[in-house]
Amino acid sequence: MEQRKLENEATVTQTFTLIALYFDLTIAISVGLEWVIHDSITNLIIPMTTAMKSLTSSDKIIEIKRQDRSDEISDIGRIGSSLQREDDQK
């Protein structure tokens, strides 16, 4: 009976250790994924913001990159390019 109690306690301890390990691993993976996703979005938005600010200032000759993609950021770039062409035609 005492032996079985010790085995159960060891099993419970091992289970809690594995749960804590998997929890920490899940948190680490989540933080890593957040970092990658954040960087991929930020690396698209910052140049687009700079280009839009240039369009609103006196600098009307700018290059708006990444218009070949099929996402919202590229849509904004294409709109900025069309605004730039409209200003050139005036």
DAURRA-V861399 format. One record per residue. N is the residue number from 1. OMEGA is omega as a letter, one per 40 degrees, with the letter a starting at -180 (NA if undefined). Layout:
# DAURRA-V861399
n=(N/N)
omega=(OMEGA/OMEGA)
This chain:
# DAURRA-V861399
n=(1/2/3/4/5/6/7/8/9/10/11/12/13/14/15/16/17/18/19/20/21/22/23/24/25/26/27/28/29/30/31/32/33/34/35/36/37/38/39/40/41/42/43/44/45/46/47/48/49/50/51/52/53/54/55/56/57/58/59/60/61/62/63/64/65/66/67/68/69/70/71/72/73/74/75/76/77/78/79/80/81/82/83/84/85/86/87/88/89/90)
omega=(i/i/i/i/i/i/i/i/i/i/i/i/i/i/i/i/i/i/i/i/i/i/i/i/i/i/a/i/i/i/i/i/i/a/a/a/i/i/a/i/a/a/i/a/a/i/i/i/i/i/i/i/i/i/a/i/a/a/a/i/a/i/i/a/i/i/a/a/a/i/a/a/i/i/i/i/i/i/i/i/i/i/i/i/i/i/i/a/a/NA)
